[in-house]
Amino acid sequence: MTDPTTTQQPLGLRERKKLKAMRHIQDVALDLFDRDGYAHVTIERIAADAEVSPSSIYRYFGTKEMIVLWDEWDPVMLSAFDDRLAAQDPITALREVLTEVVTTALFQQDERLIKRRMHYTMAEPAVRDGLNRQADVMAAELAQVLAKHTGRDPRGLELRVVTAALIAAFVEAIAYWHDSGYRDPLRDIVDGALDVIARGLRVE
């Protein structure tokens, strides 16, 4: 399999600085959440400890819950999904992309960081609500990509159902990974979730 990150254009200096700053802010925020509890930590407190302005955090993340939910892989996934659709059906394309992204993310990042983020995603209602909103956005973006390759209306019922099902499979896979105590590899769980979709869902 090809690492999806290798097909991306190299980041410019500005983008690299932004990415480094966002990673730093996320690390600082998670440390504060661990110490004082998610509900008791404000954006202003995170900004002070991270030595950035509150406006920078709002500009980068928008909301406190997005500090937990943010990662750098969503744009990579969408681009790789788009590339594969010329030769693959949506389920196969997404299966390969997610497998590669999960593998790369777990290799390049500290797995403990991912599990810390998962803890707050599952434990904090505000973060879980943010995940649901993020899933809606991702489903709409997937629908746009599918529409480009199929000629179907991205707002039509078929693509709405397909993309909602694909995103739901991934969300439930990561929730199961957390709830099962991270017993099995995430890539295997994601693969199994997409198997469930593949058994009953086809887009020609």
Steps between C-alpha positions, in 0.01 A plus 500: 500500500610858434530735794234765426722771645757448223255624235455838674688812397767592757379758749639850477672670791183678611296180498771312690509770766124491532499121531771511765307763695177298486674186621655697788167653601334159493773349718472785752121475507501126560745543788268758656194281447679207664597711798194719560216338306366594159214714630727712721747603230427809290637607165671787679674259736620286212626809319693618804670164552571457128632858479269597216207738481142378553421639156760266349329201658160611373649557155665158490230289665180702533382331820647327803367161395677528165832519683433139601354390167749665265756297317691557179368198310155608378628694195737214419213252515274703272772549241598133500132394479454726199807351330379142543144545379605498136575128530323378815152487647438729799521234769826353369648847455407613849613171652848537351526868586390454861728201547796698369417816694446310825826310452692818418344695788579230753854472364576872488319601819523380856217248537453631854408841354232343284359309796497815716298675231268202478440512875368856485309434180308218665477646853404862435155568348616828344787325322274215386255757364793661320589161352145466368521843339839413354354176362224697326759727339713204391196322353417810296860521376499132404173556314661778297788270406264215408281737298800602292566138406142377460314802367243466775362786706713537817185606685291217362370217714732230365828676570373631833421146612826355367726763655312502830538122521872511420573771755282330762695178449826680575361688801359182650827318430702749703234500773518121517881516511472722807220305667681168454809633673702526177524122499517458122692708244298798381564419135340156548195653669458757223531222243233297681264797519529556127437128443162549665420781257631304201270208571190714457596813307595535134556806282547425133 
